[in-house]
Amino acid sequence: MKLDSDVVYRQSSVARAKHLGKTVDPGDTASSRSTVLSFQHMEELMAKSATGTHLFGIHTIQTMPWPELMRQWQWFEELGFDSLWLPDHFFPTAGRDKPMFEAWTALAGLAVVTKRARIGILVSSNTFRHPALLAKQAVTVDHQSDGRLELGIGAGWFVEEHDTFGLDFPETRVLVDRYAEAVELIDTYLCGDESTFHGEHYQLNGAFNRPQPMQRPRPPLVMGAHGPRMLRLVARYADTWNSFAPPEELRHRNDQLTAFCEEIGRDPASIKRSMFYGVRQSPEDDPWQSVDAFTHYIGQYAEAGMQEFVLQPPAPERFGMMERIASDILPTLRHDSATGRTTTP
């Protein structure tokens, strides 16, 4: 029988709370010390967002040669960015003849050449993999990164790549049905040891979660969502919500998410609010143009309630401005003095 989502949410919440006060099972494959430190680091980042401290991430497209991609991630980490991300596509949205590395295998390689920044896929397309495979990939990268993974998952959207590679892309209702079931399965599987799950689209039959992830009870879930039905799923399962839109639209979605949390008795502040800036998604904006442009851009989204800002970087010839912003501006923006308000929902 399919697990009731309310029960899963309550069980997951209890597991998280219990783990904070317990030592790690010495039988786990991961070392106790690494597991506790990783979880504490995740809690530290979540605490920062809950107290009005902003977080900044960089989202790169894996179209460059591998040595250059590694060098860029290491440099972005040295600049002090809090998180580093890749998209999940078979080819860039700019053209299906362009080169692009597969996201999760690339992330695994980048995990071992970085040391501090949180890392993740923003976001994994549920149409590409069975959710159990995604869960196993997540556990592997969580170990490779010593507990720095953010597990991003979305419903899927880019129809052209599905047509090109012969992947099923159902109507919106079914697409979201599958996504809802996948998130429930992933949350259940990663928080437990042995799981059975009988859904309409996905099944598990006595599946063991071994080794378990470094971060317990699981890596934080980052859920991409825009519409009301998806936002209700975010309210139930997510640790971070990510979306993109003009500031006023994101403010509206943010208010919806808060209301959906309150409907189910969840503290709205327990979900980090994250926005994404992409060049193709927001061609009219250029936050890297100048210090003033960056400050204004972040400020308007902070006013809309956003706590984390994940941005695609400028072209390499403009990395000088990016370096200046990272060294001179981000320390101020992290603590809200530029916007004059707390971002706690």
C-alpha positions as CSV (number, residue, x, y, z in Angstrom):
1,M,0.0,0.0,0.0
2,K,1.3,3.5,-0.9
3,L,2.6,5.4,2.1
4,D,0.4,8.3,3.3
5,S,2.3,11.5,2.6
6,D,1.2,13.1,5.9
7,V,2.7,10.2,7.8
8,V,5.9,10.4,5.8
9,Y,6.3,14.1,6.5
10,R,5.8,13.5,10.2
11,Q,8.1,10.6,10.3
12,S,10.8,12.5,8.4
13,S,10.5,15.5,10.8
14,V,10.7,13.3,13.8
15,A,13.8,11.6,12.4
16,R,15.5,14.9,11.8
17,A,14.7,16.1,15.3
18,K,15.9,12.9,16.9
19,H,19.1,12.8,15.0
20,L,20.1,16.2,16.3
21,G,20.3,14.8,19.8
22,K,21.8,11.4,19.1
23,T,25.2,10.1,18.3
24,V,25.6,8.4,15.0
25,D,25.1,4.6,14.8
26,P,28.7,3.2,14.9
27,G,27.5,0.5,12.4
28,D,27.0,3.1,9.7
29,T,29.5,3.0,6.8
30,A,30.3,6.7,7.2
31,S,32.5,7.7,10.1
32,S,30.5,9.1,13.0
33,R,32.7,12.3,13.2
34,S,32.2,13.1,9.5
35,T,28.5,12.5,9.6
36,V,27.9,14.7,12.6
37,L,30.1,17.5,11.3
38,S,28.3,17.4,7.9
39,F,24.9,17.6,9.5
40,Q,26.0,20.4,11.8
41,H,27.3,22.3,8.7
42,M,23.9,21.9,7.0
43,E,22.1,23.1,10.2
44,E,24.5,26.0,10.4
45,L,23.6,27.1,6.8
46,M,19.9,26.7,7.5
47,A,20.3,28.7,10.7
48,K,21.9,31.5,8.8
49,S,19.0,31.7,6.4
50,A,16.6,31.7,9.3
51,T,18.3,34.7,11.0
52,G,18.3,37.0,7.9
53,T,21.8,36.0,6.6
54,H,21.9,35.7,2.8
55,L,23.6,32.9,1.0
56,F,25.1,33.1,-2.5
57,G,25.7,30.4,-5.0
58,I,27.1,30.0,-8.5
59,H,25.4,27.9,-11.3
60,T,27.7,26.9,-14.1
61,I,26.7,25.0,-17.3
62,Q,29.0,22.0,-17.9
63,T,29.8,22.9,-21.6
64,M,33.4,23.9,-21.1
65,P,36.4,21.5,-21.2
66,W,36.7,19.4,-18.0
67,P,40.0,21.0,-16.7
68,E,38.4,24.5,-17.1
69,L,35.2,23.4,-15.3
70,M,37.3,22.1,-12.3
71,R,39.4,25.3,-12.2
72,Q,36.3,27.5,-12.3
73,W,34.6,25.6,-9.4
74,Q,37.8,25.8,-7.3
75,W,38.1,29.5,-8.0
76,F,34.5,30.2,-7.2
77,E,34.9,28.4,-3.9
78,E,38.1,30.4,-3.1
79,L,36.0,33.6,-3.7
80,G,33.8,32.5,-0.9
81,F,30.5,31.5,-2.6
82,D,28.4,29.3,-0.4
83,S,27.3,26.8,-3.0
84,L,28.1,25.6,-6.5
85,W,25.5,24.1,-8.9
86,L,25.1,22.4,-12.3
87,P,21.9,22.0,-14.4
88,D,20.5,18.7,-15.5
89,H,20.2,18.5,-19.2
90,F,21.4,16.2,-22.1
91,F,22.3,19.3,-24.1
92,P,22.2,23.1,-23.4
93,T,19.0,24.9,-24.0
94,A,21.0,27.1,-26.4
95,G,21.2,24.2,-28.9
96,R,21.1,20.4,-29.1
97,D,24.4,20.3,-31.1
98,K,26.3,21.9,-28.3
99,P,28.6,19.8,-26.0
100,M,27.5,19.1,-22.5
101,F,28.7,16.7,-19.7
102,E,26.1,14.6,-17.9
103,A,25.2,16.3,-14.6
104,W,25.6,13.7,-11.8
105,T,28.8,12.1,-13.1
106,A,30.2,15.6,-13.5
107,L,29.1,16.6,-10.0
108,A,30.8,13.5,-8.6
109,G,34.1,14.6,-10.1
110,L,33.7,18.2,-8.9
111,A,32.9,16.9,-5.4
112,V,36.4,15.7,-4.9
113,V,38.2,18.8,-6.2
114,T,36.2,21.2,-3.9
115,K,36.4,21.3,-0.1
116,R,33.9,23.7,1.5
117,A,31.0,24.9,-0.7
118,R,27.7,23.1,-0.7
119,I,27.2,21.4,-4.1
120,G,24.2,20.1,-6.1
121,I,22.2,19.8,-9.3
122,L,19.7,22.6,-9.8
123,V,17.6,20.7,-10.3
124,S,17.5,17.0,-11.3
125,S,14.8,16.2,-13.9
126,N,12.5,13.4,-12.5
127,T,11.9,12.3,-16.1
128,F,15.5,11.2,-16.6
129,R,15.9,8.6,-13.8
130,H,14.0,6.3,-11.6
131,P,13.9,8.1,-8.2
132,A,15.7,5.1,-6.5
133,L,18.6,5.6,-8.9
134,L,18.7,9.3,-8.1
135,A,18.7,8.5,-4.4
136,K,21.7,6.1,-4.8
137,Q,23.5,8.7,-6.9
138,A,22.8,11.3,-4.1
139,V,24.2,9.0,-1.4
140,T,27.4,8.4,-3.5
141,V,28.0,12.1,-4.1
142,D,27.2,12.9,-0.4
143,H,30.1,10.6,0.6
144,Q,32.4,11.9,-2.1
145,S,31.8,15.4,-0.9
146,D,32.1,14.6,2.8
147,G,28.5,15.6,3.4
148,R,28.1,18.7,1.3
149,L,25.4,17.6,-1.1
150,E,22.1,19.5,-1.6
151,L,19.7,17.1,-3.4
152,G,17.9,19.1,-6.0
153,I,14.9,17.6,-7.8
154,G,12.3,19.0,-10.2
155,A,9.5,17.6,-12.4
156,G,11.2,18.2,-15.7
157,W,10.3,20.7,-18.4
158,F,12.6,20.8,-21.5
159,V,10.5,19.0,-24.1
160,E,13.0,19.1,-26.9
161,E,15.6,17.0,-25.1
162,H,12.9,14.4,-24.3
163,D,11.9,14.2,-28.0
164,T,15.6,14.0,-29.1
165,F,16.5,11.2,-26.8
166,G,13.2,9.3,-26.9
167,L,12.2,10.0,-23.3
168,D,8.6,10.1,-22.3
169,F,7.2,13.5,-21.4
170,P,3.6,13.2,-20.2
171,E,0.9,15.8,-19.8
172,T,1.3,18.2,-16.9
173,R,-1.0,16.4,-14.6
174,V,0.8,13.1,-15.0
175,L,4.2,14.9,-14.9
176,V,3.4,16.3,-11.5
177,D,1.8,13.0,-10.3
178,R,5.1,11.3,-11.0
179,Y,7.1,14.0,-9.3
180,A,5.0,13.9,-6.2
181,E,5.5,10.1,-6.0
182,A,9.2,10.4,-6.7
183,V,9.8,12.9,-3.9
184,E,7.9,10.8,-1.4
185,L,9.8,7.7,-2.4
186,I,13.2,9.5,-2.1
187,D,12.4,11.0,1.2
188,T,11.2,7.7,2.6
189,Y,14.1,5.7,1.2
190,L,16.9,8.1,2.3
191,C,15.5,8.5,5.8
192,G,15.2,4.8,6.5
193,D,17.2,1.6,6.3
194,E,14.8,-0.8,4.4
195,S,11.8,0.6,2.4
196,T,8.9,-0.8,0.6
197,F,6.9,1.6,-1.6
198,H,3.9,0.7,-3.8
199,G,3.0,3.7,-6.0
200,E,1.2,4.0,-9.3
201,H,4.4,4.9,-11.1
202,Y,7.3,3.7,-8.8
203,Q,7.8,0.7,-6.5
204,L,10.3,-0.5,-4.0
205,N,10.3,-4.0,-2.5
206,G,12.5,-4.3,0.6
207,A,15.1,-1.9,-0.8
208,F,18.0,-1.2,1.6
209,N,19.5,2.2,1.9
210,R,23.1,1.1,2.4
211,P,25.4,2.8,2.8
212,Q,23.3,5.5,4.3
213,P,24.1,9.2,3.4
214,M,26.7,11.1,5.3
215,Q,24.1,13.7,6.3
216,R,21.4,12.2,8.4
217,P,18.6,11.5,8.1
218,R,19.2,12.6,4.5
219,P,20.8,15.4,2.4
220,P,18.6,18.5,2.3
221,L,15.9,18.4,-0.5
222,V,16.0,21.4,-2.8
223,M,12.7,21.4,-4.8
224,G,12.2,23.5,-7.9
225,A,8.5,24.7,-8.1
226,H,6.5,27.5,-9.5
227,G,2.7,26.7,-9.4
228,P,0.4,26.0,-6.5
229,R,0.3,22.2,-6.8
230,M,4.1,22.0,-6.8
231,L,4.4,24.5,-4.0
232,R,2.1,22.3,-1.8
233,L,4.7,19.5,-2.3
234,V,7.4,21.9,-1.4
235,A,5.6,22.7,1.8
236,R,5.4,19.1,2.7
237,Y,8.9,17.8,1.8
238,A,11.4,20.5,1.0
239,D,14.3,22.0,3.0
240,T,14.9,24.6,0.3
241,W,12.5,26.0,-2.3
242,N,14.0,27.3,-5.6
243,S,12.2,29.3,-8.3
244,F,12.8,32.1,-10.8
245,A,10.5,35.0,-11.8
246,P,10.4,38.8,-11.5
247,P,10.5,39.9,-7.9
248,E,6.8,40.6,-7.5
249,E,5.9,37.2,-8.9
250,L,8.3,35.5,-6.6
251,R,6.9,37.4,-3.7
252,H,3.4,36.0,-4.6
253,R,4.7,32.5,-4.8
254,N,6.6,33.0,-1.5
255,D,3.4,34.1,0.2
256,Q,1.6,31.0,-1.3
257,L,4.3,28.7,0.1
258,T,4.0,30.3,3.5
259,A,0.2,29.7,3.5
260,F,0.6,26.1,2.4
261,C,3.0,25.5,5.2
262,E,0.6,26.9,7.7
263,E,-2.2,24.7,6.4
264,I,-0.3,21.5,7.3
265,G,1.2,22.9,10.6
266,R,4.7,23.3,9.3
267,D,6.8,26.3,10.4
268,P,7.3,28.4,7.1
269,A,10.7,29.5,8.3
270,S,11.9,25.9,8.2
271,I,12.1,26.2,4.4
272,K,14.9,28.2,2.9
273,R,13.7,30.5,0.0
274,S,16.1,30.4,-2.9
275,M,16.0,32.2,-6.3
276,F,17.8,31.5,-9.6
277,Y,19.3,33.9,-12.1
278,G,19.9,32.6,-15.5
279,V,21.1,34.5,-18.6
280,R,18.5,32.9,-20.9
281,Q,15.7,33.1,-18.2
282,S,16.3,36.8,-17.5
283,P,17.9,38.4,-20.5
284,E,16.8,41.8,-19.5
285,D,18.8,41.6,-16.2
286,D,22.6,41.9,-15.7
287,P,23.5,41.8,-12.0
288,W,27.2,41.5,-12.9
289,Q,27.3,44.8,-14.7
290,S,28.5,46.8,-11.7
291,V,28.5,46.8,-8.0
292,D,25.4,49.0,-7.9
293,A,23.6,46.7,-10.4
294,F,24.4,43.6,-8.2
295,T,23.3,45.3,-5.0
296,H,20.1,46.5,-6.6
297,Y,19.3,43.1,-8.1
298,I,19.9,41.2,-4.8
299,G,18.0,43.9,-2.8
300,Q,14.8,43.6,-4.8
301,Y,14.7,39.8,-4.4
302,A,15.6,40.1,-0.7
303,E,12.6,42.4,-0.4
304,A,10.5,39.7,-2.0
305,G,11.6,37.2,0.8
306,M,14.4,35.4,-0.9
307,Q,17.3,34.2,1.3
308,E,19.6,32.4,-1.1
309,F,20.7,33.7,-4.5
310,V,22.0,31.3,-7.1
311,L,23.4,33.1,-10.1
312,Q,25.0,32.1,-13.4
313,P,28.4,33.8,-13.6
314,P,29.3,36.5,-16.1
315,A,31.5,35.7,-19.1
316,P,35.2,35.1,-18.2
317,E,36.2,38.5,-19.5
318,R,34.1,40.0,-16.7
319,F,35.4,37.8,-13.9
320,G,37.2,40.9,-12.5
321,M,33.9,42.5,-11.6
322,M,32.7,39.2,-10.1
323,E,35.8,39.0,-8.0
324,R,35.3,42.6,-6.8
325,I,31.7,41.8,-5.9
326,A,32.7,38.7,-4.0
327,S,35.4,40.4,-2.0
328,D,33.8,43.8,-1.4
329,I,30.0,43.4,-1.6
330,L,29.0,39.9,-0.5
331,P,30.2,40.2,3.1
332,T,27.8,43.2,3.5
333,L,24.9,41.7,1.6
334,R,25.1,38.5,3.6
335,H,24.1,40.3,6.7
336,D,21.3,42.4,5.3
337,S,22.8,45.8,5.8
338,A,22.2,46.6,2.2
339,T,18.5,45.8,2.3
340,G,17.7,46.8,5.8
341,R,15.3,43.9,6.5
342,T,15.4,40.3,7.6
343,T,14.5,37.7,5.0
344,T,12.8,35.4,7.5
345,P,9.3,34.5,6.1
